[in-house]
């Protein structure tokens, strides 16, 4: 077991946050008690309640390494379909940089499966 895993009881190994407009996405690599890795993808949006106080609405996906390749293929296919078929819209520069084909991601599904 690596020193990093031993130091963290929750199994958090890596975290990357991506701000995209009004949303923030979190990519968190975690490990199980059996030292098996998995990925959680969390979307977080700031919302305001009826009392005027804000809270964060979160949606989470758990992605296990045996599903990385199929998930990555499906995501790539869906994004390419949108890029090829969606009508053009006027977008802010912040959103453009978040979805730009040249924007790179620090998360590589292939690397996580090794």
N, C-alpha and C positions, 0 to 999 in steps of 0.2 A: 504494500500500500504506500502511495506517495506521501511525502511529508505534508503537502497541501491538503490532501483529503483527511489525514489524521487530525489536522488543526481545526477542521470545520465539521462539527457534528451533523449539520444539515446536508452535507454533500454538495455544497455550492462550489463549482470548480472554475467557472468563467461566466462573466456577464458583460453584455454589450447593449447599450441603449441607443436607439435611433429616434431622433425627434423628426417628425414629419407633419408639418402644419399644426393642427390642434391636437394631434395624437402623439404618443410616445410608444414605441415598441421596445420590448425588452427580450433579448435572446439570452437565456440562462442555461448553461450546461451544468447538470447535476449528476450525482451518482446515487445508486441504491446502496443498501447495506451490503449487498453482494458485489459492490464495486462495478456495477454495470452502468454505463453512461446513458443519459437521455437529455432531450432538449425541451425546455418550456418556452413558448412564445406568448408573450403577454401584450395585449393592446390596452393602453391606459388613456382615458379621456377625462378631462376636467369637466364636471357638471355642476350645476347650481340647483339646490333643493328648493322647495317651496318657502323655506325660511330665509332664503338668500345666502345661506352658507354653501361653500363649495365642497365637493367630495370627488373622489376619483372612481369612475366606473371602469372596471377591469374585466377583460375576457381572456381566458387562458387556454392554450392548446398544449397538450403533452405529446411529444413526438419521440418515438422510440427508434433506436438505431436500425432495427430491421425494416423500418418504414422510410428511412431517409431518402433512398434512391427514388422510390415511387412518388413520394411527396415532392421532391425536388423536380422530377419530370412533370408532374401535374401542375405545379406552380409555374414552371417555365412555359409550359404550353398555354396556360390560361393568360399569363402576362403577354405573351407574344400575340395571342388572339386579340386582346384588348388593343395593343399597339397597332396592329394591322387593320382593325375593323371599327374601332370607336371613333365617333366624330371628334374633330379637333375642338378643344376648348381653350379659353383664355385662362391660364393658370398663373399663380404667383411664382416668383423665382424660387421661393423656398420649396414649394411643392414640385416644381420642375426638377430641382436638384435631387429631390427624394425619389423620383420615379424615372430619372434619366437613365437611358441604356448605358451611359458611360459611368454612372455611379457604381462604385464597387462596394462590396459587402465584406466585412471581416469574418463572417460566418460561412464556412464551407462545409456542406453536408457530407462530402466525401471524406474530409479530414476527421469529422466527428465519428465516423464509423470505424476508424482504425484503432 
